[in-house]
Amino acid sequence: MSTYVFSLNDISVEDGSPVVSVNNLDSFFGLIEGSQLFIAGKLPATIIDHDTTANTLTLKYNWQQGDLSNVAAQVVPIGAVGVLLQALENNRAAYAAFLENAGSGEVEWEKVNNPPQTALRWPNFSELAGKISKEQLPDDIDTDNKKTQAMSPPIKREKSLTQRLSDYPTLKKTEVRPTESPNNKRLIQFDDVRGEVHIALTDRWFTVPTTIASRTFPIFYRGLILRFNNNSSYSGNIKMRVYPMGKGGLGLPGNPPFINDHEWQEYETSVTNLYKIGEFNSEYFEGIIEYIELDNGWHQFDVNQSDVSSLNAKFDVAFGTFRSPFRVFYQKADGYWYSDDMFPDTLDEIGPSWVQDANNHRIFTVTEATGSTDALRFFGDGYDEYQFEMVLNVSYIDGTLALTVSNSDPNKVYYQGPARFITDERIYFKRAGSSTTAALTVESIKMRIPHYG
């Protein structure tokens, strides 16, 4: 027989019906007849039967307290208390007789007056599953009335789904990087333009890192070469992974015509008396060489260094200023590598209608620019074939602003607000129609290349 209180978290019963449905997998195995069903705010009801297969309880009387659906309840085996107390008393008397006759090893039941049957054997289920009598009820309950003063015990309730969801942070779209304290609010702000996610902490914001890898790439500008040491030459096989930016395979050994711009390709050939890499028959390679493999060595260009001892070579220039070709790039989840911000210290060109803010060089205004060459240009010709990501924040615009020399969509600004653009031609801010007036901030200009995997 069960002596436990059953907690049922989800039951339903219709007014006028004696059947209570248990809507979930809560177990009530071992429930005894006469147990009481308690529901918060309702009078207790007596249970006379149960079915663990159909998940139902049967009440002694039809339920008369209104329809209930998906409520919590408890089942308490109150009905068996009187019988249990009597059984315990009978067993106590039998045990006392046993102690008196312990010396002989046998209990002489004839010395016990009128021994109860339950002292001679285990009681059966019907003898235990009694019903509570009127005399067992508390004195302050009016049993003559159908409604009594009895109050069901409180039911411990779990938090509702609505209460639980209130503990989750609120998602909000933003166009401005948060700077003020969130004041302990549960917030997550996401920025579609900049690809950023900001999570509110107690008194500050945490921006989720979006970089999954970083490395350097050497960007061969026109005139940059890799020269073998001591004017020596190399003959044999050569293999390399390249990413041309405007001149295809020109400048690579043999000037291969099948190398495409803005694509990663692996190129392999045989050479004789090759003195330098990056120039061939007065043609110069422009783009990235990611690795070079020779018969006697190989090198992956992921460290900023001028001496490439594994190839017995050094970086040099055939003409122009010798400078490091290496830039740091960061790979993001979209599969592209993005360089550090390349906003120049000195502009290549600024038209007469354009003004650069003296305190913040990233802020520009243009007033009624009408000429096709009244433009803002950041880089020289050597950067025309590079692919860039630009993030602008336009605070005011009247007319349409073109961002590239071709004056074509999608690289035009029609509305104010932050915006992201991808260009693969000369960046050239100018009027797109007859006239343009605008105020904007250049947040970043980053070179972009696809992953080579």
N, C-alpha and C positions, 0 to 999 in steps of 0.2 A: 504494500500500500504506500502511496506517495505521501510524504509529510511535508512537501515543499509548496511554497507559494509560486504559482505559475504567472509569469508576466507575458501578456499577449499584446503586441504592439499595434496590431491592425485587425480590428473586427468590425462586422456590420450586422445590424439586426433591424427588421422592419416592425413597425408598430402593429400589434395584434398577432404577431407570429412567435412561436416558442423556439424557433431555430436561430441560433447565432452562428454566423459564418466566420471562420478564421481565414483571413485573406492572404496570409504569408506562410512561411515554413516554421513558425513558432511551434514548439512541441508541447503537448499537454498529455503525453503518455503517462498513465498511472493515476489520472484524475479519478476521484471517488465520488459516488453518489452523495448528494447533500452538500457538496462544496458550494461556496457562495461566489457569485460573479459581481465584482465591484467595478463601476465605471464612474469617473469623476463627475460629481454633480448629480448622480442618479442614485435611486434606492437599490440596495443589493437584491439580487435574484438568485433563487436556488436552482442548481443544476442537477438533473436526474439522470442524464445519459450523455454520452459523447461518442463520436465516431472519428477515429484518427485517419481513416481512409478518405472520408468525405470532408474532413476538416470542419466538423460542425459540433456544436454543443446544443443539447436540448434542455430547455427550462421547464420547471414544474408548472408554471403558469405562463400564459401568453404575455409577451412584453407589452406594457401599456404606457411607456414613457417617451413615445415619439420615435421616428426613424433615426437611426444612427448609422454613419458610414465612415469607415477608416478611422476609428478611434482606438485609444489604448485602454486596456483593462487588466485586472488582476483576478486570479482565482485562488481562493483561500479555503482549505478543507475544514471549515468550522463544524460541519455536521457530524464529524466523527469524534469530537472531543469527549462527549459524555461516555461513549462506549469505551474509548481508549482509557479513560480514567478508571472505569470499572474493571477493565482487564488488568491494568497495572495493580490495582488493589488485590485482585484475586491471585495474581502471580506472587505478590509480596507475601500473602498468607501461605501459599504453597512453599515458598522458599524458607519461611520461618519453620514450617514443619520439617522440611528437609534438614535444617540445621539441628533440630532436636534429635533426629534419628541418625545423625551422621556417623555415630559410633558403629552401628550395625551395618552401615553401607547400604541400607535399603530404607525407603520411606514407608512408614506404616500409616497408610491413609485412613485406617479406621480410627486413629487418634484425632483426625481432623473432622470436626463436625460439619456435615453437609459440604464437602469439598466441591467447588465449582468445576464445571466441565472444562473450562479454559485453563484450570490448574493442572489438569491431567493430559492435556494435548494443546497443540497450537490452535488458536481461534481461526475460524474460517472467515472468508471475506464478508459474508452477510452479517456476521456477528460484530464486525468492526465498522461497517459502513452504516452506522445508525444515523438518525436524524436529530437535529437539535430540538429540544423540547421548550415549551413555553417557560418552564421554571428556570432554564439556563439563560434566558435573555436578561439583560440589565434591567434594573427596576425603573429607570427613567425612560423606557421605550413604551409607547402606547400601542400595545399589540391589538387593540380592538379596532383601530382605524387601519384602513388599507394603506394610507401613507403614514409613515412613522417619522420619528425624529432622527433616525439613524443617518449618519453621514458616511459616505464612502471614503476610504483612505485616499490621500493625495496620490496622483499618478505622476511618476517622473517622466517628463516629456523630453524628447530629443529636439535639438534646434531644427526649425523648419528650413526648407531649401532656400527660402527668401532670406532668412537670417544668415545662413551660411554664405550666400552669394554677396551679402553686404560686406563681408570681410575681405573680398577680393578687390584688387585695385581697379580703378576706372581707366579704361582706355580712351585716349583723346588724341586727335590729330593736331599737329602744330606746324607752324611755318617759322617759328622763332625758337632759337635755342634758349631753354629756360635758365635763368640766372638767379631769380629770387628764391628764398627758402620756401619749400612746399608746406611748411608748418605741420608736419606729421600727417599729411593727407596721403591716402593710398591712391597714387596716380602712376600711369605709364603713358608717356607721350611719344608718338612716333612721327617722324618727319620723312614724308615720301620723297621730297626733293633731294635732301642731302643723304638719305638712306641711313638715318640715325634713330636710335631708340633711347629714350631717357626714362630712368626709373627714379621715383621720388624716394629718398631716404628720410630720416627724421627732420633734418634741417638743411639738406643739400640734395643735389641731383647727381646721379651716376649715369654716364653715357656708356651703353653697352659697346664693347669693341667689335668692330666689323671686319677687322683684318684677320685672315687665316694663315698668311705667310708673308715673308719679306725677303728680299734679296736685291743685289745690284745687277744692272745690265750695262754693258759698254755700248754707247750709241756712237757709231762711227759717223762723224761729220765729214764733209768734203775736205780732203787733204790729209785726214788722219790715216796712218798706215801702221802695220806691225812689221818691223824690219828685223831680219835675222842678224844676229850679232856678228861683228867683225867683217861685215860685207860678205858673209858667207851665203851660200845658196842651198836650196833643198831640192832634191829629186826623189820622186816616189809617189805614193798614194796620199791623198789629202781628203779628209771628210769634215764637214762642218754643218752646224745648224744655224740658219740665218733668217732674219726678218727684215726684208728690204723696205725702205721708206721713200719711194719716189723714183729710183733709178733701176729697179729690178735687179738683175744679176750683174749689171755693169760694175766693174772693179773687182769682181771675184775671179779666181783663176780660170782663164778661158773665156771670160765674159759670157756666161751661159744665158741664152735668150729666153729660156723657158722658166726662169725664176720670176714669180709674180710678186707685186708689191703688197704689203700689209698682210702677208701670210707667212706662217712658220713653215720652212722647208729644210730638208736635209739634202745637202749637195755633196757629191763624191766624184773625184776625178783623179787623173794622174798628171803630174807636172814634171818639168825638167828645168833645172837651174832657176828655181823660183826664189827671188831675193826679198820679196815683201808680199804681205797680204793686205788687201784693201785697195790696191791699185793694180790695174792690168792694162797694158797698152794705152796708157794715158787716160784711162777711165777710172773713176773713183767710186768706191762703194759707199752708199749712205744707208744706214740702218743698224741693226743689231747682229753681231756674231755671238752666239751663245756658247758654243764650244768649237774647238778645232782638234782634230785627231790626225797625227802623222804616223809614219811607220815607226819612228823612234820616240814617240811621246804624245801626250795629249794634255789639254787644259780646258777647264770650264771657267768662263769669265764671270765669276760671282764675287770677286774681291777687288776692291779699288787698289790697283797696283800698276806701275808702269813697266816693271821688269817681269817678263814671263819666262822664267828659267826653264820650265818643263818643255818649252818649245825652242829654247835658245834664241829668244827674240825679245825686242823691246818696242814699246809704243813710240812713234815718232810722227813728224808731219812732213809732208812734201812741200807744203806752203802754208801760210797762215800762222795763227797763234797756237802754240802747243798748250793744251789744257786737258784736264782729266775728262775722259768720255763717260765715266761711270756715274750713274744715277741710281738712287735707292727707289725701289718699287714695292708696292704692297698689294698682295692679292686679296680680292674680296670674293664674296660668295657668288657673284655673277660670273665668275670665271675669268675676269680681266685683272691685269696688273696696272696699278695707278702709281705714278711717280709722286715725289714730294711736290708741294706747290711750286710752280715755276713762274709766278708773277715777277716780272723783271724789276730790277732796281732802276733801270733807265728805259723809258719808252722808246720804241723805234720811230714812232711818228704820232703827232697829235695835231689835229686840225685847228683852224682859227676859232671855230665855234665851241671847241671843247675846253674844259677847265678841270685840272686835277687839284683836288683839295690839298692844301699845304700841310695840314696836320695829319690827314689820313690819305695816303697816296692811292688807296684802293677806291676812293670815292671820286666819281666823275659827274660832271654836268655838261650837257650840250644844249645850246639855245639856238633854235631855228637854223639847223644845219640844212642847207639846200644843195650844196655841190656834191658831186659824186666822189670827189677826193677830199672833202672836208671830213676826215675820218680819224679814228683812233686805232693805232696799230701797236701791238706789243712786241712782236719779234720780226727779225729780218727774213730774207728769202729762204734761208737754210731750214726754217721751221715750217715751211708751207705744206710739206707733205706729211707732217706728223699728225697723228690723231690725238685730239685733246678732249678732255671733259672740262666744261666751264660751269661754275655755279655763280649766278648773278642774283642780286636782290634789287629789284627795280622799285624805287619809292615813288616815281612819277614818270608818266610818259604821255606825250601828245603827238600823235602820228605813229608811225611804225619804225622800229629800229632794226636794221640788218646787222648781223654779227659776222658774216663772212663776205668775201669779195664777190661771190656769185649772186648775192642778194636773193637767196632762195630759201623756201621752207625746208625743213622745220626750224632753221636757225634764224628766226625772226622773233622780235619781242613786240607783242600787241598789248599786253596788260601789265599792270604793276604787280609786284609780289616776287617771291623767290622762284627761280626756275633753273633747270639743269639742261645743258646742251652738249651734244657730241658733234665735233667738227673733224673733218679730214681734208680741209683746205685752208687757205690763208685766213687767219682771224683778222677781220677788218670791220670795225664798228662804224656804221654810216647810216644816212637816211635811206629808208626803203621806198618812200614815196616822194612827194614834192618837198616835204620839210619834216624835221624831227626835233622835238624838244624833250629832254629826259634827264632824270637824275638816278644814278645807280651805284651800287657797290659791287666790285668784283671780289667775291669771297675766295675763289680759288681757280687756278688754271693748272690742270694736271695732264701729263701725257698718259695715254691709255694704249695698252697692247693686250692682245688675247694671250691666254695660257698656251704654252708650247707642248703640253702633254697630249 
